[in-house]
Amino acid sequence: MNVKRSVGIFSAAFFLLFSFLPLLNGCAGRQPIPKQQAQAIDFDRQGAEFFRQGQYEKALDFFQKALRVNESIDHRRGVALSLNNIGTVYQATGDYTRALDFYQKALSINSAAGDEEGQSLNFNNIGSVRLSLGKPEAALEIFHKSLAVEEKKGNSKGQAVRWNNIGLAYRALKQDDRALECYLRAKKMNEKSENNAGLADNWNNIGALYESRKDWPRALEAFQAALEMDKKNENSVGISTDLANLGRLYEAMGEREKALDHFLRALRVNEFLGLKGRILQDLSTIATLYESLGKPEEAGEFRKRAQELTSSNK
């Protein structure tokens, strides 16, 4: 499975949500979760952890295990959840057709059960795929459906995710002022709930918008704030993306030494995670930067490393 990364502005985490059934360990007035349901929940949790680490093949394996367990006991809500989570892996790796198929299967189950929370999750993720496929109008419509459910529930964290994604849709429609308004609205909600992961997403999108306007100081401030949030959460995939965003920005500003430093740091994170797609991208960028700095030997070293990694993938 190939890991795909955009130029660092967007990441799958901006769109994708996991929703887990609570583990009820005999609390007063509640019954313990049956053994097989608990096993499926544990598989989903392990899959989510591997997903956050960028280890998508391992995440997919655990989500598929959870799906098989849920199907074996005909636990429909669990089946819908596992289908959704499998879809997140396919989306993160750029297989949008398969992702959409899994999201729609999950939506069908949740709609039949009248599960509004599940439907909101599915709507959000279907909207994100529509956006990735270049259909921002369709994405905007379905994000608003999801937002309506979150508003009805009074879920501020869920609303923040939807406002962030609505902002992405407006950005794709080249309505940057409306996009910024949505990002700021989401950021305010995430600040209130101290949701660092959500704040990192908001700051990254704000930074990307200012970068497109060549407003370097505001873009720099935003990307640095995103990095700070991801460091608080020890979100290695997010940290890698933030460092790449800062590297790209410094390069655009003509500060190539600073750009190089940030791309080297991103490379070390990606090597730790074993994300070959990102590593190859970093190696290529670093080689180009060394060339621009008049250091052909260093550039050649990184190009050689990229060639060796590419050969090992064949």
C-alpha positions in Angstrom: 0.0 0.0 0.0 1.5 3.3 -1.0 1.3 6.3 1.3 0.4 9.5 -0.5 1.0 12.9 0.8 0.0 16.2 -0.7 2.4 19.1 -0.5 1.8 19.2 3.2 -1.2 21.5 3.3 -3.8 18.9 3.9 -3.7 15.6 5.9 -6.2 12.9 6.2 -6.8 13.8 9.8 -8.5 17.0 8.8 -11.4 15.0 7.4 -11.5 11.7 9.1 -13.2 10.8 12.4 -13.1 7.7 14.5 -16.0 7.0 16.8 -15.8 4.2 19.3 -18.3 2.4 21.4 -17.6 3.1 25.1 -16.1 0.3 27.2 -18.6 -0.2 30.0 -16.8 -2.0 32.8 -19.6 -2.8 35.1 -20.3 0.9 36.1 -23.4 1.4 38.2 -26.6 0.9 36.1 -24.7 -0.4 33.1 -23.9 -3.9 31.9 -20.5 -5.0 30.8 -20.0 -5.2 27.1 -20.2 -8.8 25.8 -16.9 -10.5 25.1 -16.9 -10.4 21.3 -18.1 -6.9 21.1 -15.3 -5.9 23.5 -12.8 -7.7 21.3 -14.0 -5.8 18.2 -13.8 -2.5 20.1 -10.2 -3.4 21.1 -9.3 -4.2 17.4 -10.8 -0.9 16.3 -8.8 1.0 19.0 -5.6 -0.7 18.0 -6.3 0.1 14.3 -6.9 3.7 15.2 -3.5 3.9 17.0 -1.7 2.5 14.0 -3.6 4.9 11.8 -2.5 7.9 13.9 1.1 6.6 13.5 0.7 6.5 9.7 1.1 2.7 9.7 -1.9 2.2 7.4 -1.4 -1.5 6.5 -1.4 -2.5 10.2 -4.4 -0.2 10.8 -6.3 -1.8 7.9 -5.5 -5.3 9.3 -7.0 -4.5 12.7 -10.1 -2.7 11.3 -10.8 -5.8 9.1 -10.4 -8.0 12.2 -13.0 -5.8 14.0 -15.3 -6.0 11.0 -15.1 -9.8 11.0 -15.9 -10.1 14.7 -18.8 -7.6 14.4 -20.2 -9.5 11.4 -19.9 -12.8 13.3 -22.4 -11.5 15.9 -24.4 -9.4 13.6 -23.6 -6.3 15.6 -24.8 -3.7 13.1 -23.5 -0.6 14.8 -20.1 -2.2 15.1 -20.2 -3.3 11.5 -20.9 0.3 10.4 -18.1 1.6 12.5 -15.6 -0.9 11.2 -16.6 -0.2 7.6 -16.2 3.5 8.2 -12.7 3.0 9.7 -11.6 0.8 6.8 -12.8 3.6 4.5 -10.5 6.1 6.4 -7.5 3.9 5.6 -8.3 3.8 1.9 -8.9 7.5 1.8 -5.6 8.2 3.6 -3.8 6.2 1.0 -5.5 7.9 -1.9 -7.9 5.0 -2.9 -11.0 7.3 -3.0 -13.3 4.9 -4.9 -12.9 2.2 -2.3 -13.1 4.7 0.6 -16.4 6.0 -0.8 -17.7 2.5 -1.1 -17.0 1.7 2.5 -18.4 5.0 3.8 -21.6 4.5 1.8 -22.1 0.9 3.1 -21.7 2.3 6.6 -24.2 5.0 5.9 -26.7 2.5 4.7 -26.5 0.6 7.9 -26.7 3.7 10.1 -29.6 5.1 8.1 -31.6 1.9 8.5 -30.9 1.9 12.3 -31.8 5.6 12.6 -28.3 6.2 14.1 -27.9 10.0 13.6 -24.4 10.1 15.2 -23.2 7.4 12.8 -24.8 9.1 9.8 -23.1 12.4 10.7 -19.7 10.6 10.8 -20.4 9.0 7.4 -21.7 12.2 5.9 -18.5 14.0 7.0 -16.2 11.4 5.5 -18.2 11.1 2.3 -17.9 14.9 2.0 -14.2 14.7 2.4 -13.9 12.2 -0.4 -16.1 14.4 -2.7 -13.7 17.2 -1.9 -10.7 15.1 -2.7 -12.3 14.1 -6.0 -12.7 17.8 -7.0 -16.4 18.1 -6.2 -16.5 21.0 -3.6 -20.1 21.9 -4.2 -21.2 18.3 -3.4 -18.8 18.2 -0.4 -20.2 21.5 0.9 -23.8 20.2 0.8 -23.0 17.0 2.7 -20.8 18.7 5.2 -23.8 20.9 6.1 -25.9 17.8 6.6 -23.3 16.5 9.0 -23.1 19.9 10.8 -26.8 20.0 11.3 -26.6 16.7 13.3 -23.7 18.0 15.4 -25.6 21.2 16.2 -28.7 19.2 17.1 -26.6 17.2 19.5 -24.8 20.3 20.9 -21.4 18.6 20.1 -19.0 21.5 19.9 -16.0 19.3 19.0 -18.0 17.7 16.1 -19.2 21.2 15.0 -15.6 22.4 14.9 -14.6 19.5 12.6 -17.4 20.3 10.2 -16.7 24.0 10.2 -13.1 23.3 9.4 -14.1 21.0 6.5 -16.7 23.5 5.2 -13.8 26.0 5.1 -11.8 23.5 3.0 -14.7 23.3 0.6 -14.9 27.1 0.3 -11.2 27.2 -0.2 -11.6 24.8 -3.1 -14.3 27.0 -4.5 -11.7 29.9 -4.3 -13.9 31.7 -1.7 -10.9 32.4 0.6 -12.6 34.9 2.9 -15.5 32.5 3.7 -13.0 29.7 4.2 -11.0 31.8 6.7 -14.1 32.7 8.5 -14.9 29.0 8.9 -11.4 28.1 10.0 -11.5 30.8 12.7 -14.9 29.6 13.8 -13.6 26.1 14.2 -10.5 27.3 16.0 -12.5 29.2 18.5 -14.5 26.1 19.3 -11.4 23.9 19.6 -9.7 26.5 21.9 -12.7 26.4 24.2 -12.6 22.5 24.4 -8.7 22.5 24.5 -8.7 20.2 21.4 -5.1 20.4 20.3 -5.5 18.0 17.4 -8.3 20.1 16.0 -6.3 23.3 16.6 -3.4 21.8 14.6 -5.7 21.2 11.7 -7.2 24.7 11.9 -3.8 26.4 12.1 -2.5 24.4 9.1 -5.4 25.4 7.0 -5.1 29.0 8.1 -1.4 28.9 7.3 -2.0 27.4 3.8 -4.5 30.2 3.1 -2.0 32.9 4.1 0.8 31.2 2.2 -1.3 31.4 -1.0 -1.6 35.1 -0.4 2.2 35.3 0.1 1.5 36.7 3.6 4.6 35.1 5.0 4.5 36.3 8.6 0.9 35.1 9.2 1.6 31.8 7.4 4.7 31.3 9.5 2.8 32.0 12.7 0.1 29.6 11.8 2.3 26.7 10.8 4.4 27.2 13.9 1.3 27.1 16.0 0.2 23.8 14.3 3.6 22.3 15.1 3.2 23.3 18.7 -0.2 21.7 19.0 1.0 18.4 17.3 4.0 18.3 19.6 1.7 18.6 22.7 -0.2 15.6 21.4 3.0 13.8 20.3 1.4 13.3 16.9 4.3 12.2 14.8 2.5 12.2 11.5 1.2 15.7 12.2 4.7 16.9 13.3 6.1 15.6 10.0 3.5 17.5 8.0 4.0 20.7 10.0 7.8 20.5 9.5 7.3 20.0 5.8 4.9 23.0 5.7 7.4 25.2 7.4 10.2 23.9 5.2 8.2 24.7 2.1 7.4 28.2 3.5 11.0 29.0 4.3 12.0 27.9 0.8 9.4 30.3 -0.7 10.7 33.0 1.5 14.2 32.4 0.2 15.5 31.1 3.5 16.9 27.8 2.1 19.1 26.9 5.1 16.0 27.0 7.4 14.0 25.1 4.8 16.7 22.4 4.7 16.7 22.1 8.5 12.9 21.6 8.6 12.9 19.0 5.8 15.7 17.1 7.5 13.7 17.1 10.7 10.6 15.9 8.8 12.7 13.1 7.2 13.9 11.9 10.6 10.3 11.6 11.8 9.2 9.8 8.7 12.1 7.4 8.9 11.1 6.6 12.5 7.5 6.0 11.3 8.7 4.0 8.3 6.6 6.0 5.9 8.3 5.3 2.6 6.2 7.6 0.4 7.0 10.5 2.7 10.6 9.6 3.0 11.1 9.5 -0.8 9.4 12.9 -1.0 11.7 14.3 1.7 14.8 12.9 0.1 14.0 14.4 -3.2 13.2 17.8 -1.7 16.4 17.8 0.4 18.5 16.9 -2.6 17.1 19.8 -4.6 17.8 22.2 -1.7 21.4 21.0 -1.4 21.8 21.6 -5.2 20.4 25.1 -4.8 22.9 25.7 -2.0 25.8 24.7 -4.2 26.4 21.4 -2.4 26.3 18.7 -5.1 28.0 16.0 -3.0 25.3 16.2 -0.4 22.6 16.3 -3.1 24.0 13.2 -4.7 24.0 11.4 -1.4 20.3 12.0 -0.9 19.4 11.1 -4.5 21.3 7.9 -4.0 19.3 7.1 -0.9 16.1 7.8 -2.8 17.1 5.4 -5.6 18.0 2.7 -3.1 14.7 3.0 -1.4 12.8 3.0 -4.7 14.6 -0.1 -5.8 13.8 -1.9 -2.5 10.1 -1.2 -3.1 10.1 -3.1 -6.5 
